[in-house]
Amino acid sequence: MLNQLENIEKHYQEIEESIADPAIASDIAALTKLAKERSSMEDLVNLYRNYKRVARAFEDTEHLLNTERDEEMLDMAREEYRSLKEQQESLYEELKLALLPKDPNADRNIIIEIRAGTGGDEAKLFAADLFRMYTRYAEIKGWKVDVIDLTESADGTFKEAVVEIDGEDVYNRLKYESGVHRVQRVPVTEAAGRIHTSTATVAVLPVAEEVEIDIKPEDLRIDIYHSGGAGGQNVNKVATAVRMTHLASGIVVACQEERSQLKNRQKAMALLRSRLLAMEQAKADNEMIDARRSQVGTAERSEKIRTYNFPQDRLTDHRIGLSVHNLPKILEGNLDDIIDALATDEQARLLQSSGL
């Protein structure tokens, strides 16, 4: 690993020398490319240089311990030795993580889709709970939330919610939420107190840039219709809601949240691009299925990534065997402990597979 880092630092120095070359400075395209590459390596190189500085200090202190005879100096050297050893070990672990392949979607914003699965009205109520949980988490993080489509019932439950969330590190934090979420609780209408099991599906899609996905006008069918509110009431007398069908893939998207038809078109197109990008990325991974379906499964009760058990006030993430309590706090958007545990597990698996 250290040899690999040494080569990276050497290449970084070569880039810096090229940037300082007057011949390169006059070539804006080449200079921009080099500056971008340097920027992508800068944090890793600085971390490695810090590691080498601590490693040299550690070797010097070790030498002092082997040669010094003054007891007071030895006491100081022993303390320094312990501190430097801890720093060196910590920096080494940081370097291992920094060398892991970067997720190609790491810097993207996301579109998150939440749909009621099995369980009737309870499933729709649970979908609404998840919608509020994620939007509250976004608020805590200072992210921007923009609703693309919302199929809401008169009682405040959701059949479907599609939301774009923009912010720093948003994909890296919420990518673990894709899959079937299961809830176990006693419905308010259940007189006998029996526990019902329901599900909702969550899909997290990286937002695609316009230049990444070329959608030809002839590949689209666009329908314009009146927006509908809770209970099917018209919320707009002018037809502004937009439904787009991508003929080649069969993907259908809709947006009715804006009063402007143009804005609804823009949001629907953004959602369509993101779903097409997800499909392309799935194909690149030899997964010849729709990326969204691969994330959420079929919403059967047996397919689950997580269970929210209300009678026992417990959340269980089945992928890593994590169980935590205090569901009300979690549903208020306090997800960091769960996401941190999932991120740590992913890092451990990547480290094991990479051999670092």
N, C-alpha and C positions, 0 to 999 in steps of 0.2 A: 504493500500500500504506500509506503513512504517513497519508494522508487517512482510510483505513479504520480505522487504529489510533486516530486522533484521535477519530473518532466512537464507537469502542468505549469509549475512556476517558471521553468525555462521558457516555455512557449509564451507565457504572459510577458516576460521580459522582452522577447522578440517582438511581440505586438507593440509594446511601448516604444521600442526603438523604431519600428516602422512608422508609428504615428508621428514621431519627431522628425522623420525624414522629410525634407522640403518637397521632394517629388510626390510623396503621398499626400502631403498637406494641400496640394493644388487639385487633387482628385477627390471631389466631394463624396462621390459614391463609395470609393474605396475607404476613405477616411471614416465615413459613417458605419460601414461594415466592421472595420477594425475596432472602432469605439464601442460598438454594441457587443462584440465578442469580448473585449476587455472588461466591460461592465458585468458580463455574465460570469466572469471568472474572479472578479475582484474580491468578493467576500471569502471565497475558498482560499485564495492565495494569501490574503491577510491572516486568515485563521491558521494556515500552515506556517507562515512566518512567525506568528506568535508561539506556535507549538515549538518551532526550532529554537526560539529565544529561551523559552522555559527549559527545553532539553539541554541547551548549552549551560544554563545556570545550574541545572541539576547535576551535570557532569562535573562542573567546577566545585560544587559543594561536596560531592562524593569524593573528589580528589582531596579536598581540604580535610575531610573526616579521616582519610587514610594517612595524612602527613602531619596534621596539627598535633601538638603536644599540650598546648595550654588548655586547661579544663574549661575555663570560662568561654574561650573561643569554640571549643568543641560543643558545649551546650547550645550556643547560638547556631552553630552549623547543623546540629541535629534537628533543631526546630525548623530551620530553613529547608533542610532535606525533606522533612515530612510534608511541609507546605508545597514545595516544588513537585514532589512526587504526586500529590493529589491533583495539582494543576495539570501536570503532564498527562495523567490518566484521563482526566476529564476532557482535555483538549483532543486527545486521541479518539475518544468516543464521539466527540462532535465532528471530527474529520471523517470518521466512518459514515456517519449520517449524511454529511455534506457531499460525499462521493456517490451516494445512491442515485440512480437515474431519476431525473425530475419528471414528474407527471406532465405530459404535454398540455394538459388542461389546467395546470396549477394556477395560472394567472388570469383565468377566465371568470367572468360572472356566470350566474346560473339561472336556469328556468326550472322551477320545482313544480311538479304536477302531483296533486293529491286527489285520489278518487276513493269513494266509498266502495268497499268490496262486499263480501257476504255478511248478512246480518240485518238487512232491512233498515229500519229507522235508526237502530243503534249504530250501524255502520256509518250512516250519514252524520250522526252526532259525533262519532269518533273522528271522522274526516274533518269536521269543524274544529274539534279539539287540536288536531295536528296542525291545521292551518294557523290557528292562534299561537300554538307553541313555536312554530318556525318564524312567524312574523314578530313575535315578542323577542325571540332570540336575535333576530336581525336588528331590532331596536336597541337591544343591550349592546350589540357589537357596533352600532352606529352605521349599519348598512342601509341602503336605499331599497325600499320595497315598492314594486309596481305591479298591480293586479292586471293580468292579461284577460282572464276569463274566470267567471265565478257563477256556478249553478247553485243558487241558494234557495232553500225552501222557506215558507212563511214562518216556520218555527226556529229559524236560525241555523238549521243543519245544512250541510253541503253534500251534494252529490259529486261535485267536482270543483277543484280550484287550481288555477294555473297562475303562477306568480314569478316575476323576474326579480332577482335579488342581486344588487350590485354592491361591491365593496371589496376591501383588501382581504385576501386569503379566503374568500367566500367559498370557492369550490373545494379547497383543501379541507375546510371545516365540515361542509355539509355533504360531501360525496358519499359518506358512510351511511346516509339516511335512505338510500335507494333500497327498496324491497317491500315485503309485506309486513305490516305492523298489526299485531293482534291485541285486542282488548278483552278483558274478562271483568264484567261487573254486573250488578243487579240493576236493570232498567227501572226508571221511576214508575213505569206502568205495570211492573211485575208485582202483583199482590202477594204471591207465594214466596217472594224473596229468592227466586232461583237465579243463579248466575248464568248470564248469556255470554257467548263468545262471538265476537264480530271482528271484521278486518277492514283495513284500508290500505291502499297501495300508494307508495311514494316513488317517484322517478326524478332523479336529479340530472338535468341535461346542461352541458357546457354551452354557453352562448356563442353562436357562430358569428364571425365577422362577415359583412356583406361580400367582401372580395373572395372569401373562402368557398362559398357555395353559389354556383351560377344557376339561377332558376329562370328558365326561359318562359316568357309570357304564354306561349302556346302549350306549355305543360301544366297550366293552371286553369281551374274553373273557379270563378269567384262569384259567390252569391251574397246579395245584400238583403238584409231583412230588419224588421223592427226589434229593438232590444226588449228583452223580457225580464221583469223583476221577480221577486219572491211571490209565489202563488200564481205566476204566469201573467201578472199585470204588465201592461206596456209602460215602460219608463221613459220612452222617447217617441214623440209623435212622428218624427222623421226617421226613415230607414237608415240607420247608421251602423248596425251590427254587420260584421264581415265573417263569412265562412269561406275558407280556401281549401280546395281539394287539389293535391299534387297528383296528377294523373299517372305518372310513371311509377310512383311508389304506393299510391293509394292512401297516403297520409292526409288526414283532414284536421284542420285547425280552425279555431274560431276566436273572435274577440268582440265583446259588446260593452266593455266597461267605460269607454270614452264616448262623449257626446258627438265627437267629430268622426266621420267616416274615414277621413284620411289617417287619423291617429290609430283607429282600430285596424286599418290596413297595415300600417307600419308595425304594430304589435303582432298581428297575425303572421306577417312575413318573417319577423324575428323568430317567432316560435317555430315556424316551418323550417327556417334555415338551421336552427339548433337541432331539430329532430333529424334532419337529413345529415347533419354533421355527425350526430351520434350513430346513425346507421353506417356511415363511411368508416368511422373509427372501429365499429364492431367488425366490419368486414376486414379491416386491416389486421385485426386480431383473430382472423379466421372464424369469427362467430357470425355465420350467415343467417342472422335473425335480426329482427327489429330491435335496436338498442333499448328502447323503452320497455318492450315486453321482456327482454332478458333481465332487466333490472327488477321489474315488479312481479314476475311470475304470473300465475293465474288467479291470485287472490284467494285461493283455497285456504281453509283454516290451518291445514297441516304445513303450508309453506309460509315460513315466518322468519324474520331476522330478529324480531323483538316482541316481547309480550308486556303489556301494561295490566297488571293484576290489581284491581282496585280493592277487593276484600282484604288482601294481604299488604296493600300499600307498597307494592314492589314492582320495579321495572327489571326485566331480565333481557339482556342482549345475548342471544343464543350463539352468535358467531364466536364470542370470546368467553362465554360462561360468566358474564358480569351480572351481578344482582345489586341493585341499589334501592333505597327506600325514599319515601317522601314524594309521591306522585304529584301532588298539587304544586310543589316547587318546580318539578321538572316540566310540567305542562305550562308553567309560567315562563318557560324559555331558558331555564337554568340547565343547559346541556353540556357545558364545558367538560365536566368530569367524565361524562360518558364518551364524548368525542375524543378527549385526550387519551382515554384507555384504548379506544379503537385505533388511534393514530400510533400509539406505542406498539400495539400488536402488529400493525402493518409494517412498521419500521423493523421490528424483530424478524419478521418473516423475510423481508427484503434483504436484511443483513445476512441471514442464514443462506438464502439462495445465491447471494453474490459472493459468498466466501470471504467477506472482509473480516 
